Amino acid sequence: MKSIIPFFFLFFTILLVGQEHTHRSSRPLTFPDIPGYKSIKTDLHMHTVFSDGNVWPNIRVQEALRDNLDVISLTEHLEYQPHSQDIPHPDRNRSYEIALKEAADYDLLIVHGSEITRSAPMGHNNAVFIDDANPILQEKAADAFTEAKKQGAFVFGIILPGTPKTLMETLFSATFKKNALKMANFMVSRLLTLPITRRNP
Ligand SMILES: [Zn+2]
């Protein structure tokens, strides 16, 4: 019996430490830098209770910190709001704002983004580096993409077959189709404009 007591003590100590508000991880993702380049670990397609996810936005931030990510975007579906009866969502920027606050003291960049979803041609598309999600919530797909383009967004996603070419050209990212370097430069230039509250020396 005596030997069990220290064991329990150790066990509960671990539990208490585990519940501390820490972001230290047992599962950090590491990707090596290619000589001359810096690898950035991102997840630019995430959901929370503000669309069809099942967690509050701060949990996504904590997960990203545990995974050692550098950049995330909570791309809530603008149109698809399955939790809206429980969580009213008049301001589509809410998820981003909560995540931004949660990440304020950490080296994690939060990119403002939204998912523009249509069952008809256009499909599921994420617009990242937006300024304001609310005006992107439009009835017509073309109006939604036009607004995202106006805000300087980068749009990517699944474009369903049958999408008219004219609508495709509305997509900002279509201009990057044959120029990966231009796309990478755009992404980096937008990342550099994000507010950084604290960076490690
Ligand atoms: Zn999605």
Boltz pocket constraint, residues with backbone or C-beta under 6 A from the ligand:
constraints:
  - pocket:
      binder: B
      contacts: [[A, 45], [A, 46], [A, 47], [A, 75], [A, 115], [A, 124]]
      max_distance: 6.0
